[in-house]
Amino acid sequence: MPIHIDILENKVLGREYKRGLQEGELKVLRRQIEKRFGPIPGWAEARLQTRSTTELEDLIERVLDAQSLEDLLN
């Protein structure tokens, strides 16, 4: 009989899964920003580090329409 375990509900695995997901979103966003606007300045990196996974997902879409890095992160 298969055992169904929801990883997100697990205290340890859920936390690590969410952290990995957030790191992946941040990696994609960094690559898009660097491709579009050039190297990421320190102030922008600091702002990116504080964003949640949901916010990072939103920024990944918004980077396509943003006119500047400031426009994206404000």
TORKOL-4160 file (C-alpha; in steps of 0.2 Angstrom, whole numbers, padded with zeros to 4 digits, m for minus):
74
<pt num="1" X="0000" Y="0000" Z="0000"/>
<pt num="2" X="0008" Y="0017" Z="m0005"/>
<pt num="3" X="0010" Y="0030" Z="0008"/>
<pt num="4" X="0006" Y="0048" Z="0003"/>
<pt num="5" X="0016" Y="0061" Z="0012"/>
<pt num="6" X="0013" Y="0079" Z="0009"/>
<pt num="7" X="0031" Y="0086" Z="0009"/>
<pt num="8" X="0025" Y="0104" Z="0013"/>
<pt num="9" X="0017" Y="0098" Z="0029"/>
<pt num="10" X="0033" Y="0089" Z="0035"/>
<pt num="11" X="0042" Y="0100" Z="0048"/>
<pt num="12" X="0059" Y="0097" Z="0041"/>
<pt num="13" X="0056" Y="0092" Z="0023"/>
<pt num="14" X="0043" Y="0106" Z="0020"/>
<pt num="15" X="0055" Y="0119" Z="0026"/>
<pt num="16" X="0069" Y="0113" Z="0016"/>
<pt num="17" X="0058" Y="0111" Z="0000"/>
<pt num="18" X="0051" Y="0129" Z="0002"/>
<pt num="19" X="0069" Y="0136" Z="0004"/>
<pt num="20" X="0075" Y="0126" Z="m0011"/>
<pt num="21" X="0060" Y="0133" Z="m0021"/>
<pt num="22" X="0064" Y="0151" Z="m0016"/>
<pt num="23" X="0082" Y="0149" Z="m0020"/>
<pt num="24" X="0078" Y="0142" Z="m0037"/>
<pt num="25" X="0066" Y="0157" Z="m0041"/>
<pt num="26" X="0079" Y="0169" Z="m0035"/>
<pt num="27" X="0092" Y="0161" Z="m0046"/>
<pt num="28" X="0080" Y="0163" Z="m0062"/>
<pt num="29" X="0076" Y="0181" Z="m0057"/>
<pt num="30" X="0095" Y="0185" Z="m0055"/>
<pt num="31" X="0099" Y="0178" Z="m0072"/>
<pt num="32" X="0084" Y="0188" Z="m0080"/>
<pt num="33" X="0089" Y="0204" Z="m0072"/>
<pt num="34" X="0107" Y="0203" Z="m0077"/>
<pt num="35" X="0103" Y="0199" Z="m0095"/>
<pt num="36" X="0091" Y="0214" Z="m0096"/>
<pt num="37" X="0099" Y="0227" Z="m0085"/>
<pt num="38" X="0117" Y="0221" Z="m0082"/>
<pt num="39" X="0126" Y="0217" Z="m0065"/>
<pt num="40" X="0115" Y="0218" Z="m0050"/>
<pt num="41" X="0120" Y="0232" Z="m0038"/>
<pt num="42" X="0121" Y="0228" Z="m0019"/>
<pt num="43" X="0105" Y="0238" Z="m0015"/>
<pt num="44" X="0095" Y="0227" Z="m0027"/>
<pt num="45" X="0103" Y="0211" Z="m0021"/>
<pt num="46" X="0098" Y="0216" Z="m0003"/>
<pt num="47" X="0080" Y="0219" Z="m0009"/>
<pt num="48" X="0079" Y="0202" Z="m0018"/>
<pt num="49" X="0085" Y="0193" Z="m0003"/>
<pt num="50" X="0070" Y="0198" Z="0008"/>
<pt num="51" X="0057" Y="0193" Z="m0005"/>
<pt num="52" X="0046" Y="0178" Z="m0003"/>
<pt num="53" X="0044" Y="0165" Z="m0016"/>
<pt num="54" X="0027" Y="0172" Z="m0021"/>
<pt num="55" X="0035" Y="0189" Z="m0023"/>
<pt num="56" X="0049" Y="0182" Z="m0033"/>
<pt num="57" X="0037" Y="0173" Z="m0045"/>
<pt num="58" X="0029" Y="0190" Z="m0048"/>
<pt num="59" X="0045" Y="0199" Z="m0051"/>
<pt num="60" X="0050" Y="0185" Z="m0064"/>
<pt num="61" X="0035" Y="0190" Z="m0074"/>
<pt num="62" X="0037" Y="0209" Z="m0071"/>
<pt num="63" X="0055" Y="0209" Z="m0076"/>
<pt num="64" X="0049" Y="0207" Z="m0094"/>
<pt num="65" X="0040" Y="0224" Z="m0094"/>
<pt num="66" X="0050" Y="0234" Z="m0082"/>
<pt num="67" X="0059" Y="0249" Z="m0089"/>
<pt num="68" X="0073" Y="0249" Z="m0076"/>
<pt num="69" X="0079" Y="0239" Z="m0061"/>
<pt num="70" X="0072" Y="0253" Z="m0050"/>
<pt num="71" X="0055" Y="0251" Z="m0058"/>
<pt num="72" X="0055" Y="0233" Z="m0055"/>
<pt num="73" X="0060" Y="0233" Z="m0037"/>
<pt num="74" X="0050" Y="0248" Z="m0031"/>
